[in-house]
Structure formats: C-alpha cells, structure tokens
Amino acid sequence: MAFVITSPCLGEKSGDCTDACPVDAIHEGDDQYYIDPDLCIDCGACEAVCPVAAIFAEDSVPEHEQEFIVKNRLFFRTPA
C-alpha cells in the first residue's frame, strides 16, 4: 500500500511533503504532486505535514477521491 495525493493538492503544490519524504518518493507534476507507489515506504511523514490534508493511505482515500489512485498510478505508469 502506498499513500496517494488527492484533489486538495491541485494547484497548491506547497512542497512540504517532498521535504518530509525520507525516500524521495514524491514528484512534482504539472498540476499537483504524486507519490511513487514503488518507492513509498508507508511511513506517513508526508501525510502529517500536508497543509491541505490531501494525502491518504491508498486504502483510506475517500470514495469521491478514488480517481486520484488511478491518476497517481498513471503518472508513474504503474499497473494496478
């Protein structure tokens, strides 16, 4: 399981999460940040510092934000 960044991050991109990630799993995209599911170690450090509460464990992503799981995987081209 990896963490996923959801819609509150769209256009926000403060970057606090990238500084907190101990394995450099978070990458900047055109519209938001994304977490590489192959690098994420599920430590939760990014979730704790997100100023807009956009980061969730994959199995805890709210129902209305589920599309961001797919969007994140497509960013890294990781099959489900």
Buried (B, 14 or more C-beta within 10 A) or exposed (E): EBBBBBBBBEEBBBEBBBEBBEEEBBBEEEEBBBBBBEBBEEBEBBBEBBEBEBBBBBEEBEEEBEEBBEBBBEBBEEEE
